[in-house]
Amino acid sequence: MTTRRALWGLIAVSTLLHLLWAASMGPGNDEAYHYLFTVHRDWSYFDHPPMLALVEAFGILASGGTVSALTLRLGFVVMFAGSTWLMARLTERFYGPKAGVLAAFALNVTAYHGLAASTFALPDGPLLFFWLLTLERVSAALDAPEKLGPWIGVGLAWGGALLSKYHAVFLPAGVLLYIVLDPSARSVLRRPGPYVAALLGLLLFTPVIWWNATHDWASFAFQGGRAIGALRFQPASLGLYLLGQLAYLCPWVWLGLVTILVRRGLRLFEDAHDRFLICQSVVPLALFTAVACIRTVLPHWTLVGFLALFPMLGRRWAERLEANPIRGRRRIMLMACVPMLVGVLAIVEARTGFLLNGRPGGIGLLKAARDPTVDMTGWVEVADELKRRGLLDRPNLFLFTSTWYHSGQLAFATRKSSTPVLCYSPNDRRSFAFWGRPEDRVGNDAILVSVNSRMNEPNGFRHWFASIEPMGEFKVTRGGATIRTIHLYHCTHQLKPFTPEGERPAASERTVADHPPIDTPPYRR
């Protein structure tokens, strides 16, 4: 089999598997919340730039307007197919076609890139695509620095990365580091190409800048604040940071990448291609490692720092395969089996819950709070119960929870109704804080949907409503095991716009004349 056929075979099999996974599981917490980006269209959002919403909208549009977990994820599956091709193309430019196929394969057998970012509606999928496209275009531009066309491609690709996730700021830093360290590349700075690329990328990023400028720089402050902590070494945080990388990339890939980074880094000036790739890695890895020493860093934040090392890993695997073909093919088959088995296990668990405690005939290894697939199931049942009780599509009534991810799941599950879903969190409402005007809800009734026995939760909202009365509870089960307990509360007549940082209504304002409590069906079960 030729390397080209092997690459297209890899892309075809990978895409089919990702479509299967995408169609077999409901949306996770982040995905259900991200769906609301397509409902509340804007130039940017509190959490992320707008590329996430654009890719979601592509999948929905390509499916004729149908909204489901699969259509929400469709664009991300397509982008990962492109990312696989780009990884092979970038690697082939430096180390040949066989290394290119193996580098693309290595990307596919990682846990995060090969399962999560390639399937789910997360900003890391578009970032992966545009990050690799930027590196590929920069390598082409450096081969012909006098031509302006490749640099325009660099600017467009970097702009796409900036519109995907703020991590893209590391890309020009890595390119500049390479230019400084490579004497033959320094002349590039005397040509217009790099500056045209930088200006074009920033021009594409201006909608995000404008949104932040008109929203008190909320997104920049939120994301920047996550990297700030007390200047005190925390070994536990650093240990979790490294273990997270190990799990997200899979041990056999992570160890290979780290070994390459150390060995080739010590011989930085021996090979220009190695030098270019290492320079793209050391800036984000060094920064996130420093931050991990003083505060918790989520494992996937750092993974872009490893992307430029995959081509060298592909070269290393190609050399091993050539030296010992039989053993090399066995290793490849074993590595391919792991993500497929994990994917199948995730589907079965999401549908049956056979690993849960309390499930008749189950294995009982996991509590519901520890099962990562619990978030993807049971919310349709919540929406059905609300509909059965007549709590959807009622005028002047809205639903709310106290956490942004529960509000996101509730909004996705009730998307076919006209009932608004809000988030009344005292400290973290994410984009819910910018969707709609708080004063529009004054005078409305609401249903507080409380998840998992938060018995004291209604007390935090008594300042904002004339009265709050319990309406009962119900359990959501999977395979006979309870995965979620829902408590419902009827909140009568909102008194003031909900602003957690603002002044609470006075006690005298919580008496509303001529507003009798609703005690008739369907509110009473």
Steps between C-alpha positions, in 0.01 A plus 500: 500500500633843408536767769234713328247216511593429860436865591160513331411165654590638843287810441204294376503252790558775754214712366256209501589416861460861609162526331393184685614642833341836426164338423502264798527737797311805616674835544739552791467797732729723294337398172144571613613842621696563181186428296357823643774689316312423179176627654652824634715594202763761572845615392653312792409343832599512865680165493638474148534674165229433239654219290336240726155639417580520128602133483188398693286708263665329203394156623145613571472675162645200315233285666215718380456686829456190716648542847631187669818381666618366163432815297656712772818291472505445125726796417752394763525150353562651157765736640686215665517319167666818371732507802610143428584597143684815613711306749603261224573786261709695752700191593549394139645843422778437753548124532328322213161336429541193721574717803201715401255211515636382835488850650135526390436156648660605830267800516201271452594256777527764773216512750423871474564579134393160371182469709389831652612794281433294188140418594351745748401864459804650672723793396806274495389339173513821292814609688672174404410548132609862474810445716624231263400706196699795636811285555467348153462843337790648701726216386399570138552874544848451647594294195415797275516808727507743208150393386207677657237231423613243760512770768142597423415135561682522833294803601170336407591179686619686810185713494294179498699372798442827689129473431508145641679544832731754663780244509579613145703791641782247548538438125681824404713469813625159383567627148689801634708277727597287200594804293719630783675164548548421129749735330379407152144601589574843647486669163127425496448789741622741230221391266134609509354146518505442878352841571224451244419165663491653848277789391264268313468267799429791735249642253305173511517516879351850524141377561622334820684815605191712426274265699733515799533877476121533515462246783755631751772265364313218669634210294864610512474555877335162557751297298800701615397466863512122474878518463554719806569359843696551817877473451531185705624168367230231502650157420156336495386735224812426295454126551137509384608710203746232386263210572228679303727528198589133533133399500382742230775408253527132605824386667668356188447824307580736787823322591611504137428872466677592825801288407521674163467843660789432737731326255445726202494805724850422619606490133299802399745631243566176312188496280299800379175306474529368855589848618191651335268245659654513847473880502125465448477272803721653765314831538154363598647203690735720702224749587241242602757302699589817689132570571447138609761553770279754677142404411287232336526478122248296303686233300359592158626857526855381442445258213561754223860512620546138396351530151823610332678195643276247322691526168821395678311218670377389158858493375608296801220247452580476128863416583390233747253354251770477236746339744250239625184485283326218686541650846418846365171385348401327823561820696290696252212252526507507879504879510208512256295264714518708818297806389248276321447295816468817710249640252291182506515490881384863518203430271393191694535676835310807377212281385489238775696624801633150562790637707276691743437424865136414564428362156345151510749265341761775467868479587475780758838659439380861478279736692283723281709804595813326368353373173605734215208383284229596753499860375414374151183315604171562676431860406237405242315328785518824702347694209229237455405520868481880488276472196282240671452736792400779264801717585609570143365756255315696769493880459706710744675193640867408474725223627830550678774311683791623711777361276580588140549138392166383640332796333673408175379140520148610589494751212615238249248243625211751482614666178174421318296695756467877528586509871821696573771337710721727711788454740474674837841414636637721778854496359531338155234544233738491202327627186157485666595833657492660153200323345188707546419793724457419873223760536281311252438228761367731769143400581538151346462170679776242478570134562824431685637167381729380776725203428609231747357587841599862538240543773630842613531634148163686489600712799754682285224628272235607753621859477406512133149353505181567691487136606658165427310177553609138441322313221638153558784297360569218258789270424676439169622143462717306259492123498317507833759719678421859602730744323327827582241626750304808392327731748254756364407829667239750392643852532224761497539848351863606454546832683814649345747420222730220612850643537707304753734791561214748537276601791251240615132600528399625841272286714210744447523443125433128538127559563317519172138612508240333286731215408346183645708183504438251224372184660307343217612239250732460323726650768390254767579142421 
